[in-house]
Amino acid sequence: MAEKKMRLAQVGTGHSPRVHLGDEALVVHLTVMLGIQIKEQKIVVDELSNLKKNRTVYRQQQNSNIFFLADRTELLSESKNILDELKKEYQEIENSEKTKTKK
């Protein structure tokens, strides 16, 4: 779980892993960042779902301004999987916080 928190702190926030937050502050920060990512991903899924079948979709190359032609159904499927993973991570954090407060 600590590795996942560190990975999210690196990826989700752009912060260096050397930034040290208290455990509670880190959990709150991760929860907020995951909530934002979930909202963004829901919008992506919704936009892809509402596209007409004949519309062209492009995928942006990471860290670049280069776009590549992509298959809409594949992109939609990947986006839904990412959304499911984000929701799962959010639930894991929420559940771990609930178990901590019960103790």
N, C-alpha and C positions, 0 to 999 in steps of 0.2 A: 504494500500500500504506500509506503514511503517513496518507493521508486516512482510510482504513478503520480504522486503529488509533485515530486521534483520534475518529472517530465512535463506535467501540465504547467508548472511554474515557468519552465523554460519555453515551451511551445506556445501556450495560451496567452502569456502575458508579455513575452519578449524580454523578461528579466533574466539576468544572469543567475546561474545556480548559486552564486556566492551571496545573493541577497538572503538574509536570514530574518524571517518573520516568526513570531511566536506561533505555536501550533494552532491556537484558536484563530489568530489573524490569517494564517495561511489557509485554513479550512474555509473561512468566510470568503477570502479572496478567490480561492479556487471555485467555490460554489457560485459566486457572482460571475466569474469568467465563463464557467460552464453554462450558466443560464444565458449569457449573451451569445455564446456559440450555438446553443440549442435554438435560440430565436432566429439567428442568422441562417442556420441549416434548414429550419422549417420554411423560411422564405424561399430558399433555393429549391426545396422539394416542391413547394406550391407553384413556383414559377415554371419549373420543368413539367409539372403535371398538367398545367393549363396551356402548354404550347400546342399548336396544331401539329399534326403528324408530319407535315411537309416542311416544317421550319428547320433551319440550319442552326446547329449548336456548336460552339467552340469552347475548348478548354484552354485556360491560360497556363503556360509553362511557369512552374514555380520560380519565384524571384526573377521574373522576366516580363517583358511586354510582348512576348511572342505567343500567339494563339494557334492551336491546332484543331482541325475539324474533329468532332467527336460524335459518337452515336448517342442520340437523345435517350433511348431506353437504357443503355448502359450507364450513362451519367445519372439518370434518375435512380436506377438501382443502387449505384454507389452512394449517392446522396442519402438515400433512405437508410442504407447500412451505417453510414457515418452518424446520422441522426440517432439511430438505435443505440450505437456505441456511446454517444454523448449522454443520452438519457440513462443508460446503464451506469456509467461512471457517476453521474449526478446522484442517482439512487443509492449507489454504494457509499458515497460520501454522506448523504443524508442518513442512511441507516447506521453508519458507524458513529455518527454524532448522536443519534438517538440512544444507541447502546451505551455510549459514554455518559450521557446524562442520567441514565437509569442506574448506573453503578454508584 
